[in-house]
Amino acid sequence: MKQLELKYSFDALEPYIDALTMETHYSKHHKTYTDNLINAIVNNNQLQNRSIEDLLTNLDKLPKEVQATIRNNGGGYYNHNLFFDILSPNPSKNPSNDLLNQINKDFGSFENLKNELINAGLSQFGSGWAWLVKDENKNLKVIKTANQDTPLELGLSPILGIDVWEHGYYLKYKNLRKDYLVNIFEVIDWNKVEEYYNK
């Protein structure tokens, strides 16, 4: 495993996400999660040959001495990979095709979905994530998880994640988490979210 390469520069998402936040988020926080994950599995060939999704889906079957590290740092690695991947300086700002149809079916409208995601992010006490996930039948729901826990542990596949750890927004937005949650939709690429939905 290695650190995800960003497809855009640190300042590319301004004014919605500032360059210093992106640089700190990626170069410090994400790098630490990645390094800690690699160190946890480097001496175990069986773990090295498994995907991050497999590791996080089967945490209780892993050696006890690495379970917490893989849950926390593997979760941070996986969650941030998805988060950084669905952001774009030139996003498609509206879902389409099968994804839009499913959003309308499960939430009534795209606006309703956005409001549910914002509310999930606002109501997450402390650090965590707001998610749009699909189940095995491709039905959608909004959930939230604490810390670096992932929807994979719940048997759900995340297709959109919004980081509500303070390191993701505090340098620009301070304590105004709602402003961050509203503005993040300006840089979410729904074409990329649709790719995850169709996987």
C-alpha positions in Angstrom: 0.0 0.0 0.0 1.1 3.5 -0.7 -0.2 7.0 -0.2 -2.8 8.1 -2.7 -1.5 10.7 -5.2 -3.6 13.8 -5.4 -5.0 14.6 -8.8 -4.9 18.3 -8.1 -2.7 20.9 -6.4 -3.2 22.0 -2.8 -4.7 25.3 -3.9 -7.0 23.9 -6.6 -10.1 23.7 -4.4 -9.9 27.3 -3.2 -11.9 29.2 -2.0 -13.9 26.3 -0.7 -10.9 24.4 0.8 -7.8 26.5 1.3 -4.3 25.4 0.3 -2.9 25.2 3.8 -5.7 22.9 5.0 -5.2 20.6 2.0 -1.5 20.5 2.4 -1.7 19.8 6.1 -4.5 17.3 5.6 -2.7 15.3 2.9 0.9 15.7 3.8 0.6 15.3 7.5 -2.6 13.6 8.6 -3.1 11.2 5.6 0.7 10.4 5.4 0.6 9.5 9.1 -2.3 7.1 8.6 -0.6 5.6 5.6 2.8 5.2 7.3 1.2 3.6 10.4 -0.8 1.2 8.3 2.2 0.1 6.4 4.2 -0.4 9.6 1.5 -2.5 11.1 1.5 -5.0 8.2 5.0 -4.8 6.9 6.2 -8.0 8.7 3.1 -10.1 7.9 3.0 -11.4 4.3 -0.7 -12.5 4.7 -1.8 -9.1 5.7 0.3 -7.4 3.0 -1.4 -9.4 0.3 -4.9 -8.4 1.3 -6.8 -5.3 0.1 -7.6 -2.5 2.6 -11.3 -3.2 2.1 -10.7 -6.9 3.0 -8.8 -5.9 6.1 -11.4 -3.4 7.3 -14.3 -5.7 6.6 -12.7 -8.5 8.6 -11.2 -6.6 11.6 -12.3 -9.2 14.2 -10.4 -12.0 12.3 -7.1 -10.1 12.2 -4.3 -10.7 14.8 -5.3 -9.0 18.0 -2.1 -7.0 18.1 -2.9 -5.1 14.9 -6.6 -4.8 15.1 -6.7 -1.3 16.7 -4.0 0.0 14.4 -5.6 -1.2 11.3 -9.0 0.0 12.4 -7.8 3.5 13.2 -5.0 4.0 10.7 -6.3 1.7 8.0 -9.6 3.4 8.4 -7.9 6.8 8.1 -6.1 5.7 5.0 -9.2 4.2 3.3 -11.6 7.1 4.3 -9.2 9.8 3.1 -8.5 8.0 -0.2 -12.2 8.1 -1.0 -12.6 11.7 0.3 -9.7 13.1 -1.8 -10.7 11.1 -4.8 -14.3 12.5 -5.0 -13.1 16.1 -4.8 -12.3 18.1 -7.9 -11.5 21.7 -9.0 -13.8 21.1 -12.0 -16.5 18.9 -10.6 -19.8 17.7 -12.0 -22.0 19.3 -9.4 -25.1 17.2 -10.0 -25.7 13.4 -10.0 -27.1 11.8 -13.1 -28.2 8.5 -14.6 -28.8 5.5 -12.3 -27.3 7.4 -9.3 -29.7 10.3 -9.7 -32.7 7.9 -10.1 -31.7 6.1 -6.9 -31.2 9.4 -5.0 -34.7 10.5 -6.1 -36.1 7.1 -5.0 -34.4 7.0 -1.6 -34.4 10.7 -0.6 -37.1 12.3 -2.8 -34.6 14.8 -4.3 -30.9 15.7 -4.6 -31.6 18.7 -2.3 -33.0 16.4 0.4 -29.9 14.2 0.1 -27.6 17.2 0.5 -29.6 18.3 3.6 -29.3 14.8 5.1 -25.5 14.8 4.6 -25.1 18.2 6.1 -27.2 17.2 9.1 -25.3 14.0 9.6 -22.0 16.0 9.6 -23.4 18.6 12.0 -24.8 16.0 14.4 -21.6 13.9 14.5 -20.3 14.6 18.0 -16.6 15.1 18.0 -14.5 13.7 15.1 -15.9 11.5 12.4 -17.5 11.2 9.0 -20.8 11.7 7.1 -21.4 9.1 4.5 -23.5 8.3 1.5 -23.5 4.5 1.3 -25.1 1.8 -0.7 -26.2 -1.6 0.4 -25.9 -4.9 -1.5 -29.1 -4.0 -3.5 -27.6 -0.6 -4.4 -30.1 1.2 -2.2 -28.7 4.4 -0.7 -28.7 5.8 2.9 -26.9 8.5 4.8 -25.0 7.4 7.9 -22.3 8.8 10.2 -19.3 7.1 11.9 -17.0 8.2 14.7 -13.3 8.6 14.4 -11.9 6.7 11.4 -14.5 3.9 11.5 -15.7 2.9 8.1 -19.1 1.8 6.7 -17.4 -1.4 5.6 -17.6 -2.7 9.1 -21.4 -2.4 8.8 -21.5 -4.3 5.5 -22.1 -1.1 3.5 -20.1 0.4 0.6 -19.3 4.1 0.9 -19.6 6.1 -2.3 -19.2 9.6 -0.7 -17.5 10.6 2.5 -17.3 14.0 4.1 -14.5 14.4 6.7 -15.7 16.2 9.8 -12.6 16.0 11.8 -11.5 19.5 12.7 -8.2 19.0 10.8 -10.3 18.9 7.6 -11.7 22.4 7.9 -10.7 24.3 11.1 -7.9 26.5 9.6 -10.4 28.1 7.3 -13.8 27.7 8.9 -12.8 27.6 12.6 -15.9 26.4 14.5 -18.3 27.0 11.6 -18.7 23.4 10.6 -22.0 24.0 8.8 -20.3 26.5 6.4 -17.7 23.9 5.6 -20.4 21.3 5.0 -22.4 23.6 2.7 -19.3 24.6 0.7 -17.9 21.1 0.3 -20.6 20.4 -2.3 -19.0 23.0 -4.6 -16.0 20.6 -5.1 -17.6 17.2 -4.9 -17.5 15.5 -8.3 -20.7 13.5 -8.7 -19.3 11.8 -11.8 -16.7 10.2 -9.5 -19.4 9.4 -6.9 -21.3 7.7 -9.6 -18.3 5.6 -10.4 -18.2 4.3 -6.8 -22.0 3.7 -7.0 -21.5 1.5 -10.2 -18.6 -0.5 -8.8 
